[in-house]
Amino acid sequence: MKKILIIADGILAKHFLQRVMDTDASDNLYEVISYNDATLPDKKAENFSFFSFDPTSFEKLSPFLYRDYVQVMIVVAEKLDATASYENIRKIKKDIQIMIMDKWNLEYDDTKLMLLKTKNILSSRFADYLPNVPVIAQNVGLGTGEIMEIRVPIGSSYVYRHIASIQQNRWKISAVYRANKLILPRPTLMIQPNDMLLAVGDPVVLQSVYRSIKREIGQFPSPFGNSIYCLVDMKNMHIKTIEKIVDDALLLHAKINSIKLYIKIINPTICTTLDKIKGYDSKYIDVSIDYFKHSAIDVMREDLHDSDVGLLVVSNDFFIKHTKSLFDIHIPVFKIGAWGFANIKESVVLSSDSEDIERESSVVFDLSSQLDLGIKLYNFNPNGLNERNSLVEHFINLSKLFGKEIDIISENKNPLLILQNRNDILQFVPFNKKILSPNLLSIFSTDMERLYFKLSNCYQLFIPTAL
């Protein structure tokens, strides 16, 4: 049981005392010294004792200072009362912790004194109500911005993302508030518009996260990361493949909201292609060569560890050979096609009402908007041809939210028969465990996700799903 001394005077002190009585759930004992009863709340708690006299009088105050207080709080209306009370306390209590509600910009060289500047507190709290200004916890933890409250706007790139798919390096989503209810985060929890996120982490990182969440659509590869990574294995890739993958990575980097493009070269060989790639090195394009390591996946894992990369660019052969390893990395994979990036005119989603595609739908709208591509949803639904399933409704709602039109095609004819002959599409594919199934086992399936390899000549974006 701890004993606390409060020296109080004025209307602010009265509100303070009432707040303590209403919210204190501890077994603390409070002794309150005030000039008169006007400062005291109407209702008094049992753990409060009250005394009326002038605390600036050392003779009157000194008998109390020999009691076993752990802390003294001074909340008074006049500067003279605050300074005189403080000096009286320090004559006897040299090391006790003192807190003063400071309206006068007091200055003392005292490590055991905390001056709570009322102007700073009020202005900071008032600023919390401005739009697009982060709300920072000031009375919890260090109070330096390591705990932040962030409301997710409707058009954010974080909307309809599951928590497991969001890069959280040096910060974490600790809680989600939805419809005035607390939801403890789990990997498969999907963020909804107007959710309130309680984020904890490095204050500088949280400021960046706040800006990222508040930005409207057009932020991909965020929230997976902010940069693009392209690996070139000169020993195991054909020269034409190398040139195509680098050209496509450069064009993708130029068109979307990527902060940096990392081009990593392993097993280098002396040729004009190597010199050409090295020439791209600049402020926003990082070209590096590893002369010693020979395993592409090992190099990629090492480079991506704790990095800010949110998108991998790979060839079709590389994807087929390393599908399982790429799946385990949990970063979107942009697999290049056979006809050239510049030919892409349309985004395509194939599904039979897949929950995974619904989770990744915000990426479809985000990247399609950045690349200025039309969107077609092929809803292969032979058993309910004219019915709108949940996935169709979801995409229609997103189309309205993001202000981007979508063409819904529901038919009982397998769309792969049409799309196999197209050379101008980008297919969005959920990167789930279905993709790991051998193609021979999937060939008789009617599941559009399992049949992704039927469009292997097309450009495809594999989006990781929940862990």
N, C-alpha and C positions, 0 to 999 in steps of 0.2 A: 504494500500500500504506500503510494507516494504522495507527499504533501507539496502543494503548489501555492505560491503567494501571488495574488493578482491585485495590482493597484489600479483602480478604475475611476474614471470621471467622464461624464458627457454621454451624448446619445449613442456614439459609436461603441463606447464601452458597454452600454446597456444592451445593445444588439449582440455584442460579442458574448456577454454573459448568458444571454438567452440561448444563443446558438450552442454554447458549450453544454448547457443544461439539457437541451433537446437531443443532442447527438452523442454525448459522452457515454460510452458503455463500459468504461474501465472502473476500477475501484479506487481511483484517485480521490484525495481529499483536497478541497479548495478553500483557502482563506482569502476573503475579499476585503480590501480596505478602500473605502470611498469617502467623499466629503459629506454626502447626505444620501437619504433613501431614494431620491429622484433617479439616481443612476441604476438602482437595483430593479431586476425584473419583478413583475407582479407575482409570479409563481416561483417558489424557491425549492431547490432540490435538497435532499437530506444530507448529501455529502458536501454542502457548501456552508461555510460560516461567515458572518458578515460583521464588519467593524466600521464605525464612522468616526473619522478624525482626519486632520491634515497630515498627509504622508511626507510633506516637505519639512516637517518638524522632526529633527533628529531625535529629540528627547522622546517624542511620542512613538516614533517608528522603531527605535533601537530595541525595545523589548521583544519585538517580533523577530528580529534578525538573529536571535540566538536559537530560534527553533530550527528543526531539521527539514528545511525546504530543499527540494531538488531543482527547483526552477522558479524564477520570478518573471512575471509578465506585467508590463506597464502600458496601459491603454488610457491615456488622459487627453483632455482637450487643449491644455495650454503647455507651451514649450517649457516655461519655468517649472511647472509641476513635474514634467518628465525628467529634466536635467537634475533638479534638486533631489528627487526621489532616487534616481540612479546613483548620484554621488553619496547620498546617505547610506545606501545599501553597500556600496563598495568600501566604506569606512570599516565595516565589520566583515562582510562576506566578500573576500577577495576573489574566490574562484567559482562562485555559483553562476550558473547560466542565466543570463538576463536577456529578455526579448522586449524591445520597445516598438510600439506602433509609431513610426516616424513620419510626421507631416512637415518637418522643418529642415530636412537634410542635415541631420546631426552628424558629427564626426568625432569618433573616439578611437584611440589606439588600444583596443581591448579585444583579445581573441575569444573571450568568453561572452561577448556581447553580440547580439544579432539585431540589426536595425531593419525592420520591415518597412520599406518605403511605400507609403500609401499611393502616391502618384503612379509609381511603376506598376503596382498591383492592379489598380483600377484601370489604367490605360491598357495593360496587357489583357485583362479580362474583357474589357469592352471591345478590343480588337478581335477577340475570339469569335465575335458575331459577324465579322465581315465575311463576304463570300470569298472562297478560294484562298483563305488564310488558314494554315494548319492550327488545330487546337493542341497545345502541348501541356502535358501534366506538369504542374509546378509544385505541387505539394506531395508528390510521390516520387520515390527514388532520388536521383540527383537533382531533378528539376531543371535539367539542361537541354531538354528536348529529346531524351532517349525513350520517352513514352509519348506516342502521338495518336490522336483520333482523326480518322480520315473517312469522309463520306464518299462513296463511289457514285459518280454521276452516271446518267443513263448511257451516254455515248462513250464511256471509258473503255479502253482496251482490256481492262480487268473484268468487265461484265461477262457473265456466263463462262468464267474460267474456274476450273477446280483448283483448290489450293495447292495440290501436289505439283501442278504444272507451272507454278510461279516461282521463278528464281528468288531465293531468299538468303542471299549472302550478306552476312553482317546485320541482318534484321529478320524478324519473324512476325507473322500474324498471330497474335496471342488470343484474340477473341473477335467474334463477329456479332454485331447487334442488328437484329432484324425485327421490325414491327414491335419495338420496345421489349424484345426478348433477347437474352444472352444465348449465343450458340458457341459451344466450344469447338475450335477448328479441328477438322479431320481431313485427311488427304483427298477424299472424294467430295468434300463440301464445295458446292458451286456458289460463286459470288453473284449476288443479284443486284440489279439497279437499286440505288439508295441504301444499300447496306452500309453500316458504320463499322470500319475496321479499327481495332485497337492494335497498333503496331509498336514493337519494342526493338530497339537496336541502336546502332551508331547514329548520333544526331545528324551528322552530315549526310549519311546514307538515307536516313528517313526523309530529309528535305528533298532529295532526288526522287525517292519513291513517291512522295506526295505529289510532286509535279507530274510524274509519269501517270499516276492514277487519275489525276484531274484533267489531263489532256484528252481531247476527244479522239474518235476513231482516226486511224492513220499513224499508229505508233508501232506496228509490228516491225521487228521481232520482239519488242516489249509485249508482255511482261516476262517472256522467257529469258531475255537478255537484250543487249543493245547493239551487238556487233555480229558480223558474218565471218564464218571460218571456212576456208577452202584448203584441202590438202592435196598436194601434187606429188605422186610417186613416179619419178621419171624412169625408174627401172621397170615398173610393172604396168605403166599406162602408155598407150600409143600416143605419139606426138599430136595427132589430130584430136584425140580425146582431151589431152592436156590443154591445148589451145582453146577448145570449145568450153571446157569447164571454167577456165580462167576468164574467158570473154563473158560467159554467162554470169559469173560471180561479180565481175566488174559492172555489168549492166544492171544486175539486181541491186547492187550496192548504191548505184546512182539513182535508182528509181524509188527505193523505199527508205524508210526512216532509220537507216543504219548509221551508227556513229563511226564505226571503223570496219574495214575489211582486212582480215588476217589471211595471208596466203603463206602456207608452210610447204616447203620443198624438202623432200627426203630422197635419198639415193640419186643425187644430182649427176647429170652427165653434161659434158661440155658441148653446147650446141647454141644455135641462134635463139631457140625458144627460151632457154635459161636466161640469156642476156635480156631478152624482151621482157620476161616476167620481172627480173630484177629492176628493170627500168621503171616499173610501176610504183616502186617504193616512194612513199610520200607521207605527209602529215596524217592523211586519212586512210592510207593503204600500207599495211605493215607486211613486208616481204622478208621472210627469214628462211635460212637453209640449215638443215641438220645433216652434218657430214658423217655422223657416227651411228645414229639409230636407224634401223632398217624396217622395223615393224610399224606399219601405218597406224594401226589401232592403238598401239602403245604410245606413239607420239601424240596422237589425237587426244587420248585420255589425259596425258600429262599437260598438254596445252590448255585443255578445257577445265582442268581442276581449278576451282575457285575463280574462274574467269567470268567475263561479262558477255560471253558469246550466246546468242539466242537463235542462231540458224546455221546449219551445216549445208554446204553445197557439195554434192557427190555425183559421180557418174552412175549409170545403170549397173555396170559390172561391179563397181565397188559396193553398191547397195546390196546386190545379190550375194556377194561373197561375205559381207560383214553385217548382215541384217540383224542378227542377235546382238552383236556388240553395239550397233547404233541404237537398237531398242533400249539397251541398258543405260545409255547416256542420258536419255530423257530430254532431248533437245530436238526441235523440229528439223526435219531433213528435207532439203530441196533437191530432188533428183532430176538431173537435166534430161531433156528429151533428144530426139534424133534430128529435129528439123530447125532448131535455132530459137533462141529466146524471143527474138523480135517478131516471130510469127504468131505468138500467143495472142488470141483475141477474146477468149472466153474462159471463165471459171466453171468447173463442173463438179457437182456433188452427186454421187451415186449411193442410193441407200434404199433399204426396205424398213424404214422407221427405226434407225439406229440411235440408241441413247448416246453413244460415244460421239457421233457426228453432231448431235445437239449440243454437247458440251464444247465442241470445237467451233461452233458456228460463228462466234465473234471473230475468229481468225479469218474465216472465209470472207466476211464482209470487210474486215480491215485491210487485208492484202489486196483483195479485188478492187477496193477503192483506190489504194495507192497505185496500182498498176493500170487503173482505168479499164477494168475488164467487166463485161457483163457476167451475170451469174445465172446458171441453170441448175435446178435441182431435179434430177431424174428420180422420181418416186416410183420405183419398181414394186407395184402392188397388185399382182394379178388376181388376188382373191377379193379385192375390194376396190375395183377400178376407179370409181368416181367418189370414193370416200376420202375425206381429209383426215389423215392420221395426225398424231401429236407432233411429229417432226415437221410436217407441212405447216401446221399452225404456228409452230415456233419460228420457222423461217419467215413467214408472213409478218409476224409481229416484229421481228428484228428488222425486216425491210422497212417497216414504218418508222422504227426508232432511229435507224441510221440514214433514212432518206435515200435508200438505194434500191432500185427495182430488182426483182428477181422473177425469173421465168420458171414456173412450176410445171413439170411435165409428168403426169401420172398415166401410165399405160401398162398393159400386160405384155408388151413386147420388150425383150431384153435390150436395154439401151447400148450394151456393149457391141452389138451387131452394127450399130450406126457409128459409134464413137471410134471404133477401131480404124476407121478410114479417115479420121480427122487428124490434121497436123497442126492445129491452132488452139489447142485446149490445155488448161492447167487443171489437173484433177486434185482435189483435196481428199486425203485418205487418213482416217484415224489410225495412229500407229499403236495398235493393240496386239494382243497375243495371237489374233487371227492371222496377222501378217507373217508370223513365224511358222505357220503351217506349210509343209512342203507343197509346191504347186501341183504335184501329181495327185495329192489328196484333195485338193480344192477344185479340181477341174470340173467335177460333176455338181458342185454346189451352186445354189441360186443366190447365195449371199454376195452382194456386190463388193463388200470389203475384202472377202477372200479372193475375189477374182481381179484384184488390182493389177496383177501381172499381165492381164490381157491388154492393158494399155501401157505397157512398159516403154513403148516408143514415144509416149507423150511425156510432157513435164508433169511431175507429181510432187505434191507437198505432203509429207507424212508428219502428222501432228500427234505428239505423245499424249496418251490418255492417262487416267488416274492410275497411281501405283497400286 
